[in-house]
Amino acid sequence: MKNFIISGIILLLASCGQNTEFQIPAEQTRFMNYVKYIRNAINSSNEANRSIQLNNGVLLTKAYVKDTLSLKFDSWHATLVEIIEKPASIEINLSIPLDPSNKSAQKSIILSGMLQISKNKMIQGLKVGDQVKISGNFIEKEGFIDIDNYSDYKFSKNVFDNPEFKIELISIEY
């Protein structure tokens, strides 16, 4: 009986540690749910209303990023999708799945950032598929927040099926 109780306590402590390690910040969850809500509303609308809802969704999401998130994210969980080395910089693309059943970069929120070559230590040792925690800022240029479709083959007319946001990456850890 004593071994059973000790085993139970060890199992409980081990599972508590695992849950806190993978807990997604509430701010990230709210943003994911916001984007999913808009995506689903657009995808379920008829053709006549689709473009109006899409335009409104883009405007509302830009306002959400600016006003609610204050253009910042802290300790968000993401998956490294790709690292593209360029002559003067390194492009980093990170994925946040919109649906738990889909872990691919398609149908996910993509956060895309550029690092100067001098900051390559920030990503040293990382490889595609790594689960990371990231902090940074959404990029705003002259009041404009860029929301684009990440997919190269444009599988959808709804940018919220696979939205890409430009970011400044401040930290990345795994």
Buried (B, 14 or more C-beta within 10 A) or exposed (E): EEEEEEEEEEEEEEEEEEEEEEEEBEBBEEBBEBBBEBBEBBBEBEEEEBEEBBEBBBEEBBEBBBEEBEBBBBBBBBBBBEBEEEEEBBEBBBBBBBEEEEEEBBBBBBBBBBBEEEEEEBBEEBEEEBEBBBBBBBBBEEEEBEBEBBBEEEEBEBBBBBBBBBBEBBEBEE
